């Protein structure tokens, strides 16, 4: 049995279990994302068909709530703070350098699936501005010239 088939069978079990519950769409979508890692179009259509609702309802929820991803996420999630303290200390230049080094704009995942680059509003480490996180690792007082070496460490 293919992995994809197993995932759709797991999703079908979730749908069968929750379909008659009030407000079932959101928990079904959360479980679908747990199963697939994100909510590709194919999964959105499947949920809509199984719940007999328009796919626009599923897509609307997926795009409204930040917890849902329409693209696969990379192994390493990079979050660059663009909050006021970080921005004044140069976080935009750090983000620009990351986009250059990774070859993708903020909000996207590298083609190799290794990195997802995100711009965020605050990471809660203003005293270390400018700050970025790679998964749970915090990097503070960054300058753009530090970026290539930091990224190289994760590529190994």
C-alpha positions as CSV (number, residue, x, y, z in Angstrom):
1,X,0.0,0.0,0.0
2,X,1.4,3.4,-0.9
3,X,2.1,6.0,1.7
4,X,-0.3,8.4,0.0
5,X,-3.1,5.9,0.0
6,X,-2.4,5.2,3.8
7,X,-2.7,9.0,4.4
8,X,-6.0,9.3,2.6
9,X,-7.3,6.2,4.5
10,X,-6.3,7.9,7.8
11,X,-8.0,11.1,6.7
12,X,-11.2,9.1,5.8
13,X,-11.3,7.6,9.3
14,X,-11.1,11.1,10.8
15,X,-13.9,12.4,8.5
16,X,-16.1,9.4,9.3
17,X,-15.5,9.9,13.0
18,X,-16.2,13.7,13.0
19,X,-18.5,14.4,10.1
20,X,-21.7,14.6,12.1
21,X,-20.2,16.8,14.9
22,X,-21.1,20.5,14.9
23,X,-18.2,22.5,13.6
24,X,-16.4,19.4,12.2
25,X,-14.6,21.2,9.4
26,X,-11.8,22.8,11.5
27,X,-10.9,19.7,13.5
28,X,-10.9,17.6,10.3
29,X,-8.6,20.1,8.6
30,X,-6.3,20.1,11.6
31,X,-6.1,16.3,11.5
32,X,-5.6,16.4,7.8
33,X,-2.6,18.8,8.2
34,X,-1.2,16.5,10.9
35,X,-1.4,13.6,8.5
36,X,-0.1,15.3,5.3
37,X,2.1,18.0,6.9
38,X,0.1,20.7,5.0
39,X,-3.2,21.1,3.1
40,X,-2.5,20.6,-0.6
41,X,-5.4,21.3,-3.0
42,X,-6.1,17.6,-3.5
43,X,-6.7,17.2,0.3
44,X,-9.0,20.3,0.3
45,X,-11.1,18.9,-2.5
46,X,-11.3,15.5,-0.8
47,X,-12.5,17.1,2.5
48,X,-15.0,19.2,0.6
49,X,-16.4,16.2,-1.3
50,X,-16.6,14.0,1.7
51,X,-18.4,16.7,3.8
52,X,-20.6,17.8,0.8
53,X,-19.5,21.4,1.1
54,X,-18.0,23.8,-1.4
55,X,-14.2,23.6,-1.7
56,X,-14.3,27.4,-1.2
57,X,-15.4,26.8,2.4
58,X,-12.3,24.6,3.0
59,X,-10.0,27.0,1.3
60,X,-11.5,30.0,3.1
61,X,-10.7,28.4,6.5
62,X,-7.3,27.3,5.3
63,X,-6.3,30.8,4.3
64,X,-8.0,32.6,7.2
65,X,-6.3,30.8,10.0
66,X,-2.5,31.1,10.3
67,X,-2.2,27.6,11.7
68,X,-2.9,26.0,8.3
69,X,-0.2,25.7,5.6
70,X,-1.0,25.4,1.9
71,X,2.6,24.4,1.1
72,X,4.9,21.9,2.7
73,X,7.2,23.4,5.3
74,X,10.9,22.9,5.3
75,X,12.9,20.9,7.8
76,X,14.2,24.2,9.2
77,X,11.8,27.0,9.8
78,X,13.5,30.4,9.8
79,X,11.7,33.2,11.4
80,X,13.1,36.7,11.1
81,X,11.7,39.4,13.4
82,X,10.6,42.6,11.7
83,X,9.2,44.1,14.8
84,X,10.1,47.7,15.6
85,X,13.3,47.1,17.7
86,X,14.6,44.5,15.2
87,X,13.7,46.6,12.2
88,X,15.5,49.7,13.4
89,X,18.6,47.6,14.0
90,X,18.6,46.1,10.5
91,X,16.4,43.0,10.4
92,X,15.2,43.9,6.9
93,X,18.8,43.6,5.6
94,X,19.1,40.3,7.4
95,X,15.9,39.1,5.7
96,X,17.1,40.3,2.3
97,X,20.4,38.4,2.8
98,X,18.5,35.2,3.7
99,X,16.3,35.6,0.6
100,X,19.5,35.9,-1.5
101,X,21.3,33.0,0.2
102,X,18.3,30.7,0.1
103,X,17.0,31.8,-3.3
104,X,13.4,32.1,-2.1
105,X,11.3,35.1,-0.9
106,X,9.8,35.2,2.7
107,X,6.8,33.0,3.0
108,X,8.3,30.2,0.8
109,X,10.2,26.9,1.1
110,X,13.4,26.1,-0.7
111,X,13.0,23.6,-3.6
112,X,15.1,21.0,-1.6
113,X,12.6,21.2,1.2
114,X,15.3,22.1,3.7
115,X,14.3,25.7,4.7
116,X,11.1,27.7,5.0
117,X,11.7,31.4,5.4
118,X,9.2,33.5,7.4
119,X,9.0,37.2,8.3
120,X,7.4,37.6,11.7
121,X,6.3,40.6,13.8
122,X,8.0,39.8,17.1
123,X,10.0,37.0,18.6
124,X,10.1,38.4,22.1
125,X,13.9,39.0,22.2
126,X,14.0,42.7,21.6
127,X,17.2,43.1,23.6
128,X,19.0,40.9,21.1
129,X,17.8,42.8,18.0
130,X,17.9,42.0,15.2
131,X,16.8,38.4,15.9
132,X,16.0,35.3,13.9
133,X,15.1,31.8,14.9
134,X,15.9,28.6,13.1
135,X,13.5,26.1,14.6
136,X,14.3,26.5,18.4
137,X,17.8,28.1,17.9
138,X,17.8,31.9,18.5
139,X,20.3,34.1,16.7
140,X,20.7,37.7,18.0
141,X,22.6,40.9,17.1
142,X,22.7,39.6,13.6
143,X,24.3,41.3,10.6
144,X,23.8,40.2,7.0
145,X,27.4,39.0,6.6
146,X,26.7,36.3,9.3
147,X,23.9,34.7,7.3
148,X,25.9,32.5,4.9
149,X,27.8,30.8,7.7
150,X,24.7,30.2,9.7
151,X,22.9,28.7,6.8
152,X,25.9,26.6,5.9
153,X,25.8,25.0,9.3
154,X,22.2,23.7,8.7
155,X,23.0,22.5,5.2
156,X,25.6,20.0,6.6
